[in-house]
Amino acid sequence: MPDEEPAGRGRRGRRPKTGRAGRRASRRDDSNGGDPDEGDGLFGSDGVGGGSGGPSKRRGPFSEEQSSDPEARARGICLRLLTLAPRTRAQLAEALLKREIPAEVAERVLERFSEVGLIDDQAFAAMWVSSRHHGRGLARRALAQELRHRGVEEEMVKEAVERLDPDEEVETARRLVARKLGSTRGADPRARTRKLVGMLARKGYPAGLAFRIVREALEAEGEETSEEGGYLDSL
């Protein structure tokens, strides 16, 4: 048995790799049969492709954005933007223009995305109205302005904002005033009215409706209010 001792010492003498190199080697040995490209995830550190294999090794839905083919680049840009948030066709067209995608290529890609339902301005408008009204308390006028700014066609804008129930719009205005009312207590009634009506006006509520809602809220507190015209003239 003594002649086995040197072999044992030899095995013990081989020190395992330590530090970063050792950890990398260990991971390669422990995962997927030692293939270094497996287990890296869909995206590399640049967020568009996988690891060290170069363009041919890239993975993920946005790798086309780095392509030399304009149509592939356009698809990648649109997919990335749509993943971040819903977009209108006009917003995507503007993004492609900024990235110097040829107009005919951009139109072809946008048309294809519309055909498969990835772009749907009508659905975007309906979702926008619901979300912004319930989340921010915006009225139809402000909502329409925001949709126009995002390139939604006028007919779709009108259809989307008309779905907002007028009674719901009034109730939302009342809730907005009720939340703000406490912070104005102690101020001059005229100043309170200006502040509250101004808040509703910035959210797109018509001046007449805004004044009526504010007047009701102040009178419920026992506050005396003057005629509407004088207040509106001072806004």
Solvent accessible surface area in square Angstrom, and as a share of the most:
residue,aa,sasa,rsa
1,M,166,0.74
2,P,116,0.73
3,D,116,0.60
4,E,98,0.44
5,E,84,0.38
6,P,73,0.46
7,A,56,0.43
8,G,11,0.11
9,R,128,0.47
10,G,38,0.36
11,R,155,0.57
12,R,167,0.61
13,G,54,0.52
14,R,178,0.65
15,R,218,0.80
16,P,111,0.70
17,K,149,0.63
18,T,113,0.66
19,G,40,0.38
20,R,173,0.63
21,A,51,0.39
22,G,10,0.10
23,R,141,0.51
24,R,107,0.39
25,A,22,0.17
26,S,55,0.35
27,R,146,0.53
28,R,97,0.35
29,D,112,0.58
30,D,117,0.61
31,S,43,0.28
32,N,96,0.49
33,G,86,0.83
34,G,26,0.25
35,D,58,0.30
36,P,83,0.52
37,D,39,0.20
38,E,85,0.38
39,G,74,0.71
40,D,75,0.39
41,G,48,0.46
42,L,110,0.55
43,F,77,0.32
44,G,20,0.19
45,S,130,0.84
46,D,92,0.47
47,G,35,0.33
48,V,20,0.11
49,G,5,0.04
50,G,4,0.04
51,G,55,0.53
52,S,112,0.72
53,G,28,0.27
54,G,32,0.31
55,P,105,0.66
56,S,108,0.69
57,K,92,0.39
58,R,85,0.31
59,R,81,0.30
60,G,26,0.25
61,P,69,0.43
62,F,30,0.13
63,S,27,0.18
64,E,53,0.24
65,E,9,0.04
66,Q,88,0.39
67,S,36,0.23
68,S,114,0.74
69,D,67,0.35
70,P,52,0.33
71,E,50,0.22
72,A,8,0.06
73,R,57,0.21
74,A,0,0.00
75,R,78,0.28
76,G,0,0.00
77,I,1,0.01
78,C,0,0.00
79,L,51,0.25
80,R,76,0.28
81,L,24,0.12
82,L,36,0.18
83,T,97,0.56
84,L,119,0.59
85,A,41,0.31
86,P,76,0.48
87,R,64,0.24
88,T,0,0.00
89,R,60,0.22
90,A,42,0.32
91,Q,52,0.23
92,L,0,0.00
93,A,38,0.29
94,E,92,0.41
95,A,22,0.17
96,L,0,0.00
97,L,133,0.66
98,K,148,0.63
99,R,86,0.31
100,E,148,0.66
101,I,6,0.03
102,P,52,0.33
103,A,81,0.63
104,E,113,0.50
105,V,14,0.08
106,A,11,0.08
107,E,93,0.42
108,R,120,0.44
109,V,4,0.03
110,L,4,0.02
111,E,75,0.34
112,R,139,0.51
113,F,10,0.04
114,S,35,0.23
115,E,114,0.51
116,V,76,0.44
117,G,50,0.48
118,L,89,0.44
119,I,9,0.05
120,D,72,0.37
121,D,22,0.11
122,Q,79,0.35
123,A,55,0.43
124,F,13,0.05
125,A,1,0.00
126,A,30,0.23
127,M,91,0.41
128,W,43,0.15
129,V,7,0.04
130,S,56,0.36
131,S,67,0.44
132,R,56,0.20
133,H,1,0.01
134,H,122,0.54
135,G,62,0.60
136,R,128,0.47
137,G,5,0.04
138,L,11,0.05
139,A,0,0.00
140,R,74,0.27
141,R,138,0.50
142,A,14,0.11
143,L,0,0.00
144,A,8,0.06
145,Q,123,0.55
146,E,34,0.15
147,L,0,0.00
148,R,116,0.42
149,H,152,0.68
150,R,56,0.21
151,G,33,0.32
152,V,7,0.04
153,E,112,0.50
154,E,72,0.32
155,E,136,0.61
156,M,55,0.24
157,V,1,0.00
158,K,109,0.46
159,E,68,0.30
160,A,4,0.03
161,V,15,0.09
162,E,120,0.54
163,R,148,0.54
164,L,11,0.06
165,D,67,0.35
166,P,73,0.46
167,D,104,0.54
168,E,56,0.25
169,E,11,0.05
170,V,27,0.15
171,E,78,0.35
172,T,8,0.05
173,A,0,0.00
174,R,90,0.33
175,R,124,0.45
176,L,11,0.05
177,V,1,0.01
178,A,68,0.52
179,R,177,0.64
180,K,75,0.32
181,L,15,0.07
182,G,37,0.36
183,S,82,0.53
184,T,5,0.03
185,R,147,0.54
186,G,88,0.84
187,A,49,0.38
188,D,85,0.44
189,P,43,0.27
190,R,95,0.35
191,A,35,0.27
192,R,7,0.03
193,T,1,0.01
194,R,92,0.34
195,K,98,0.41
196,L,0,0.00
197,V,1,0.00
198,G,14,0.14
199,M,18,0.08
200,L,0,0.00
201,A,38,0.30
202,R,181,0.66
203,K,38,0.16
204,G,4,0.04
205,Y,0,0.00
206,P,70,0.44
207,A,47,0.37
208,G,37,0.36
209,L,30,0.15
210,A,0,0.00
211,F,1,0.00
212,R,95,0.35
213,I,2,0.01
214,V,0,0.00
215,R,73,0.27
216,E,68,0.30
217,A,21,0.16
218,L,0,0.00
219,E,93,0.42
220,A,91,0.71
221,E,70,0.31
222,G,65,0.62
223,E,44,0.20
224,E,152,0.68
225,T,35,0.20
226,S,63,0.41
227,E,140,0.63
228,E,56,0.25
229,G,39,0.38
230,G,35,0.34
231,Y,5,0.02
232,L,46,0.23
233,D,124,0.64
234,S,45,0.29
235,L,97,0.48
